[in-house]
Amino acid sequence: MTDFERIGGEQGLRAIIDDFVDRAFDDVMIGFIFKGKSQSRLREMEFQLASQQLGGPHTYTGRDIAEVHAPLPIMGGHFLRRRKILLDTLQEQEIPADIVARWLAHVDELRDAILGAGVASEHCDHAAQAARPDGEETES
């Protein structure tokens, strides 16, 4: 049985993603990153990525992860905050610990693509982030 099946298949994963995306958009530390972004598109891309990673039948059809995140002002603390929101969501929905561990390991594997290669997750390079394009009104 796949992790996708163990969490309740499409219905279970969509419930998790809906909860997670709502929390991320409403979060005081990272919510601003999503200003002007399509919440429904982000839900779908998160769902596809998670389904693929969890052994589900859906394939991620979005743009390259590094390309999507390059124009966004994401620093190490933002990355860690998103990770914590996901962890809290998974734990509150009582997802088995082994699935949580694999899911978070996958998130951690994407760190370089999101923050830039070689940038530690706790690193906050304000000058580099300020140099990034604004990225408002885009679909992520």
C-alpha positions in Angstrom: 0.0 0.0 0.0 1.4 3.4 -0.9 1.6 6.4 1.4 -1.0 8.0 -0.9 -3.4 5.2 -0.2 -2.6 5.1 3.5 -3.6 8.8 4.0 -7.0 8.2 2.3 -6.1 8.6 -1.4 -7.2 11.7 -3.3 -9.9 12.7 -0.8 -7.5 12.4 2.1 -4.6 14.2 0.4 -6.9 17.0 -0.8 -8.1 17.6 2.8 -4.5 17.8 4.0 -3.5 20.2 1.2 -6.5 22.4 1.7 -5.8 22.7 5.4 -2.1 23.3 4.8 -2.6 26.0 2.1 -5.2 27.8 4.2 -2.7 27.9 7.1 0.2 29.1 4.8 -1.9 31.9 3.2 -3.1 33.0 6.7 0.3 32.8 8.4 1.7 36.1 9.7 5.3 35.1 8.8 4.9 33.7 5.3 1.4 34.7 4.1 2.7 37.8 2.4 4.6 35.7 -0.1 1.3 34.5 -1.4 -0.2 37.9 -2.0 -1.6 38.1 -5.5 -1.2 34.4 -6.0 -3.9 32.0 -7.1 -4.9 30.0 -4.0 -6.7 27.4 -6.1 -3.7 26.9 -8.5 -1.3 26.6 -5.5 -3.6 24.0 -4.0 -3.6 22.0 -7.2 0.2 22.2 -7.6 0.8 21.2 -4.0 -1.7 18.3 -4.4 0.0 17.1 -7.6 3.5 17.3 -6.1 2.5 15.5 -2.9 0.6 12.8 -4.8 3.6 12.1 -7.0 5.9 12.0 -4.0 3.5 9.8 -1.9 3.1 7.2 -4.7 -0.2 8.5 -5.9 -1.5 8.5 -9.5 -1.1 12.2 -10.1 2.0 13.8 -11.7 3.2 17.3 -11.0 2.6 19.4 -14.1 3.8 22.8 -12.8 6.9 24.7 -13.7 10.3 23.8 -12.4 10.4 24.3 -8.6 13.5 26.6 -8.8 11.9 28.7 -11.6 8.7 29.1 -9.6 10.4 30.2 -6.5 13.3 32.3 -8.0 11.3 35.6 -8.1 9.9 35.2 -4.5 11.5 36.8 -1.5 12.0 33.5 0.3 14.6 33.4 3.0 15.7 30.5 5.2 13.3 31.4 8.0 10.4 31.4 5.5 11.4 27.9 4.3 11.5 26.6 7.9 8.2 28.2 8.7 6.5 26.6 5.7 8.0 23.3 6.8 6.7 23.8 10.4 3.2 24.6 9.1 3.2 21.4 7.0 4.5 19.4 10.0 1.7 20.8 12.3 -0.9 20.1 9.6 0.2 16.5 9.2 0.5 15.8 12.9 -2.9 17.4 13.7 -4.5 15.2 10.9 -2.8 12.2 12.6 -0.8 11.2 9.6 1.5 8.2 10.5 4.9 9.3 11.6 6.7 7.3 8.9 4.8 9.1 6.2 5.4 12.5 7.9 9.2 11.7 7.9 9.2 10.8 4.2 7.1 13.9 3.3 9.4 16.2 5.2 12.5 14.6 3.8 11.1 15.3 0.3 10.5 19.0 1.3 14.1 19.1 2.6 15.4 17.8 -0.7 13.8 20.8 -2.4 15.6 23.3 -0.2 18.3 24.2 -2.8 15.8 24.7 -5.5 13.7 27.0 -3.3 16.5 29.0 -1.6 19.3 28.6 -4.1 22.0 26.0 -4.2 24.3 26.0 -1.2 22.1 28.4 0.9 21.6 27.1 4.4 17.9 27.0 5.5 18.7 29.3 8.4 20.5 31.8 6.1 18.9 35.2 5.6 20.7 37.1 2.8 18.6 40.3 2.8 20.6 41.9 -0.1 20.1 38.8 -2.3 16.4 38.7 -1.5 16.0 42.4 -2.1 17.5 42.0 -5.6 14.9 39.4 -6.6 12.0 40.6 -8.8 8.8 41.4 -6.9 6.9 38.4 -8.3 3.4 39.8 -7.5 0.4 38.8 -9.5 1.9 35.6 -10.8 0.6 32.1 -10.6 2.8 29.9 -8.6 
